[in-house]
Amino acid sequence: MKVLITGNLGYVGPIVSKHLKDKLDAKIIGYDNGYFISSTFDSDPSPESGILDFQYYKDIRDIKKSHLADTDAIIHLSAISNDPIGKKFEDATYQINLEASKKIYDLACQSNIKRFVFASSCSMYGFAEGKAKTELDELNPLTAYAKSKVGFEKHIQENPNKNMVTTALRFSTACGWSPRLRGDLVLNDFVLKAFFENKIEVLSNGSPWRPLIDVKDMARAIEWALVRDNINEYFDSVNIGSNDRNYQVKDLVIAVKKFFPNADVSINELAPEDKRSYQVDFTKFKKLAPNHQPLMTLDDSIKLIKDQIELNNRLNSKQNLDKFIRLKTLEKLQICKMINMDMRWNRDA
């Protein structure tokens, strides 16, 4: 199986690429423009080494039909995947997350691609009071990122392709270790701050709900979407996670504190209500994919991040830690005039 993975040089890509190479012996083609190629620990500067069969270093907005040649499946990870980035680079977020996504889907429909896997998000449920949300519940996206996910799923629904099995995986909030670690995800942030600064700082009052999934389990779900046999459903949206992994933010603090007992905890009790709060029902995923259910516990995710930092750590300052914050990386590229406000590389920089 030849698989094209867009956005493969980000947080999720290295884990997915290795998993598919190990489990399916897939031929992996990467497509990424390299914003975060340097967001690695020094001891592992090239996590794709020995895994990728070929790499395109290109903007997803410039993808062409020729890039999909002889491809069996597409895993579409490429996205501006952070609310603060979406706020600062809102136009680029829609260009990349929505318009470019429509483009690659339409090209896939023209190219005899057999499987299309879209990394969607549970964030599209937005502020969701009451019962845990199923795939049939109303969507309430609050941010540019979430709205772009809703818009692309709508495009797929309005342009069905019965010859291509397309799966929108509505992922829980990602967490866990990756060679291209993100420090701007809630659990990862708590662990990194506890490790390097001996503190756990909660900007909200700790009450918002989040479903979590380890990046290793995201890779297992993507594998399922590539091999799922219920092909009569040529398009399906599925919440990806587990019913026992809906947490309030304050629960995450307690879990991290177990591994860092000396860390100081501060919770902003006076913070305005965080509208990004939702519980999600994952019953459908459990029924469809009993052999690809999440295996990593919350403690597993925390311990693996801690252990890998201890193994790989050459960081010695907050300045170095900033390279794992996606917005700070982009701001640095912009200050150096390497990218513009459209998040295009400046060729003369």
N, C-alpha and C positions, 0 to 999 in steps of 0.2 A: 504494500500500500504506500503510495506517494502522498504525503500530507504537506500542504502549505500552511504555515502558522504565521499569521500577521501579528505584529507586536511581540515577537518572540524574544526580544532582548530586554524585556521588562521584568517585573516581579514574578509573574506566573509562568512565563515562557520556558525558563530553564528547567523547571520541575516537570512541566508537561512534556517537553521534548525528550527528556531522559526516560520518563515513564512510558511513552509510546514507543520509543526505540527498544526498551527492555521487554515490554509486554506484547507488542504487535510486530516487532522487527520492522517498523515503519521507516521509510526513507523520508527524512525531514528537510524541508526547504523553508528557510526563514525569510521574513519580509519585515524590515524595521528600519527606521531612519536614525536610530541610535542616540536619542536624547539621553538615555540612562545607561549607556554602555559602560560608563565608568563607575556606576553605583555598585561596586563590588568590594569585598575585602581583598587586601593586597595578596593574600595567600591563594586566592582563586580568581585571577583577573579575567579569565576566559572560561566560564562554566560550560560553554557550548562546545569546547574543544573535544573532538572525537565523537560528537553526537550529530551535529549538523552535516548534511550532505552538500548543502549550498546555502549561501546567504545573499539576499538582495538588501543593499543599503539604500532604501528609497522611501519617500513619503507615501503613505497609504492613499493620499489624494491623487497620486500620479500612477496608480496601478493600471496595468493594461491587460488585455486578454492574453497577450503573449506570455505574461508572467504565470498564467494558470495552465500552461501547456502540459499535457500528459498528467495532470494532477487528478487524483482520485477523490481527495477530500480537502476541505478548507476548515481550519480552526481560526475563527476571527476573534482574536484577543485585542487587537489594536484599538485603543481608545484613550482619551484624556480622562483618567479615572480618579479624579479627586475633586471634591466640591470647591475648595479654595482656588484650584487652578481653573475650574470651570467658571468661577466668578470673575477672575482676572482676565482670562482668555476666553470669554464667552463665545465670540464669533468663531474662533478657531475650534472650540469644542464642538459646535454644531457642524462645522465643515468636516471635521475628522470623524466624530462619533456617529453622525447621521448621514450627511451627504456622501462621504466616502464609503460608508457602510452600504448604502443603497447601491453605489456604483459597483462594489465588489460582488454583491449579491446578484445584481443584474448580469455582470460578466460571467459569474458562475453558472447562471441559468443558460447562458449561451455556449458554455464550454463543456457540456456533458459531465459536469462534476456530479459525483454520486452522493456525497455527504457534505452538508454545510452545518458547522457547529458555531453558534453565536454565544459569546460570553455576555449574557445579559445580567440583570441585577435585581435583587429583592428591594433595592432602594426605590423602585418604581411604586411601591405601596405607600411611601411617604409617611405622613402622620396617620396612623391606623389604630384607632381605639377599638376596644372590644376584642372579639375573638381573633385567633391567629388567622392570617389571610391565606386563602387558597388561590389557585390559578384562575378561578372564576370570579373572584372579588374585584370590585372597582379599583382602578389604579389612581394614585394621587401623587404624581411626581412633583417634588418641590424644588429641585435644582436642575441646572443645565444638563448635568451628567444623567440624572434619572429621566429627564424629559427626552433626551436623545435616545435612550434605550427604548422607551415607549414608542417613540416615532419610528424606530427601525423595525421593531416587532410589527407595527401596523403596516409598514411597507411590505414586509414578507407576507402578511395575511392578505393584503390586497393584490399581491402578485405571486400567487401560488405556483409551484413547479412540482408536478406529480412525479417527475422523473428524478428528483433530488430530495433525499431525506434531510430535512432541515430541522434542527433542534435549537431552541432558545433556552439556554440554561440560566435560570434566574438565580444566580449565586447569592448565598449569604455573604456577609462581610468577611473578606479574606483575612487570614492570619497565618502565622507560622513562618518557619525558616525558609529562605530562598537565598541562593548565592547573590542575587540582586535584591537584597532586602529592602522593604519599604518601612520607614519609620513613622509614616503618617497614617497608619491603620491603628485602630484603637488599642487592640491588645499588644501589637508590636511596640507601639509608642510607650505603653506602660512598662514593658519589659526593658526596653532600651534605656528609658529614663531611670528605672530602678538600678540597672547595671552600672551606668556611667555616672549618674548624678545622685544616686542614693535617695531618689524621691519618686513618688507617683503623684502626678498632678492631674486632677479631673476638672476640666473647664466647665462641665455641666454640674447639676446637682446629683448626678449619679443615677437618676431614675429612668432615662431613656432605655428602650429595649432594642437589642440587636441580636439577630441570629448570626452565629459565627461558623466558619468552615476553614479548616486548615488547607493550605495550598496543595498538599499531597492528596487530599480527598477531592479537591477540585480536578486534579489530573485524572483520578479514578472515574469521576463523572464524565469527563470529556471522552475517556476511553469508551465508556458505555454508549455515549451518543454516536460514536463511530461504528459500533458493532450492534446496536440495538436491532432486534429482529421484528419489532412491531412496525414494519415498514408501510403498513396501510395508513398509518398516521404520517403522511409525508411532511407535515409541519406540526410541531408540538412545542408548547412552552411549559417548562417544568421547574418548580421551585427546587433548588439544590441545597440540601442541608439535612438536619435531623431535628425531630421535634424536641429532643432533650438538650438541644444546643441553642435555645433562645435564652439570652441572658440580659439582665439589666447591667448597665455600666458598672454599678457598685459591686456586682458579683465578680466582675473581672478584676477589680482592685483586690478583693479578698483573695482570689486565686493567685495573683501575682505576688501578693504580700507573703504567701506561704514560702515562696522561693527566695524572697528578699526580706527577711523579717526585720532588718534594721532600716529599711527604707521609710522615709517620712511620707505620710499621705496627706494631701490637701484636696478637699472637695469644695467646690464653689456653691455653697448652699443658697446663695442669693442670685445665682445665674438665672436669666430668663429661660422659660421653658424651651427645650430643644424639640422642635417639631419633627425632627427625623427620628421617629420612634415607632417601631413596628415589630410585632411577633408574626411568625410565618408558619404555615402548616405544610409539612413535607410528606404527607401521607401518600400522595401520588407518586413521588420519587421512590419511596420505599416499595410500593406495589410494582412499579415498572422495572426497577433495578435492584432486586434483592441482593445481588452479588456484587454491587458496586456502592454499597452504603458507606458513609463516613466511618473511619476506623480511629482517627486521631482524637483523643480526648483533649479537653482544655489544658490539663496538666501536661499531656504529651507535647502540645504545641509550645507551651511556656518553657518546658525543660529543654526542648531541642534548640530553641533560640538561644537560651542561656549557654548551653553546652557548646554550640557552634561559635558563639562570640568568644567564649573562653579559648576555643581551639584556634580560631582564625584571627583573634584580635591584634591589630596593630594601631588601633585608634588610641589617641592620647589627648584629644581635645574635643570640645563641643563643635568646633569649626569642622573637624573631620566628620563628626556625626551628622552634620547638616547634609552631607551628600546622599543620605538615605531619605531625605525629605524631598519629594518630587517637586514641589513648588519652589523650594530654595535652589534646586538644580536648574530649573528653567529660568529663574530670575538671574542666576549667575550667568547663564548663557546669553540672556538678554543684555545684561550690563556690559558684557564683553562684546556685544554686537554680533554675536554668532547666530542668533535667531531674531526675527522681528515679531511684531504683535500678532501676526498670522501664524506664528510658530513655524515659519519657513526658515531653513538655513540660509544665512547670508553667504553667498558664494565668494564674496570678496573679503570675508573676515579672516 
